């Protein structure tokens, strides 16, 4: 197994780092100022400016192998670099949930669906959301989903309440991928289907924005959305009735790698901030970096980040080599390991910064919420650990 990045990946990473240095880091304060100054749910002028620059430099849609030509292994270090500033992935049209939705359309959409929805998403002209999780059931088990998709002539009628539909509040969000049951009597993994729903369809109502530890994550946000007697043509069905669980598994595999690599970037930056603070802050007659406990935190953070990165790179390599299904144990492993690792690293950095670490003066407080949330999003740790144990007990070998 060779973890040396390809020349193409290294060349793209060099360009991406230069872009981050020139346009992302210098504009972190401007990003927050623009949100504070205007309507929090309006698109940010800065992002639109930077998207044009990223397109011009060829740093666009890097996540999608069928478009960029980059493999999962080649994209991994790029996702890590973007993760250093949580909002930067949108600049390169590589942000969730659009990246996962574009992957779904690319893999499972028909030509009409690709023309209507995939092409404008790839161009960055619109945004999308993924309507899967429900407030009334444990959605970590997708077979629990209660939302219904009922055939009526040439249409489907959709009913259900969804939440944590990231991006649904954004006025650029034009389409949702809605998961519901078409046949509650079928085998449990063949009951669900996925349907494309224009957000301006009658009966689609964004009820409220959800906060994450008090953050509303504007201007994209996370929405509670009600679908009541929503009618869509049967041509909006993805892949086929009963194929929703299959699509979800195909969508979440690469997405989990993307999340994990971005989290590693977030952890790396947190460690850098921790080291800088430890060297510059003086207490009890010396720099904090002279304290044994601080040195231990720094050392543990470095070893944990590097261990996690190697596991994610192995997973990406296996996906490229043998497909997502062959790497299902590794995908579960990284999703259980990386958010917990990032959370520990960020928390140590917060502690070193003291009061500043929990304030808006550093990116650490929001970084903590991202890492903590991702211990739940895309399946909680416990679900992934249970899957790993089940596969291990069956004696599955790689």
Secondary structure as UniProt FT lines:
FT   HELIX           7..19
FT   HELIX           20..24
FT   HELIX           25..27
FT   HELIX           28..37
FT   TURN            40..41
FT   HELIX           45..56
FT   TURN            57..58
FT   TURN            62..63
FT   HELIX           65..68
FT   HELIX           72..83
FT   TURN            86..87
FT   HELIX           88..91
FT   TURN            92..93
FT   TURN            96..97
FT   HELIX           98..108
FT   HELIX           111..113
FT   HELIX           114..118
FT   HELIX           119..123
FT   STRAND          127..131
FT   TURN            135..136
FT   TURN            139..140
FT   HELIX           142..144
FT   STRAND          148..152
FT   TURN            153..154
FT   STRAND          155..166
FT   TURN            167..169
FT   TURN            171..172
FT   STRAND          173..181
FT   TURN            184..185
FT   HELIX           188..190
FT   STRAND          192..198
FT   TURN            199..200
FT   TURN            202..203
FT   STRAND          204..210
FT   TURN            213..214
FT   TURN            218..220
FT   STRAND          222..233
FT   HELIX           234..236
FT   TURN            241..242
FT   HELIX           244..280
FT   STRAND          282..283
FT   TURN            284..285
FT   STRAND          286..287
FT   HELIX           288..290
FT   HELIX           292..322
FT   HELIX           325..327
FT   HELIX           328..353
FT   HELIX           354..358
FT   TURN            360..361
FT   HELIX           364..373
FT   TURN            374..378
FT   HELIX           381..393
FT   TURN            394..395
//
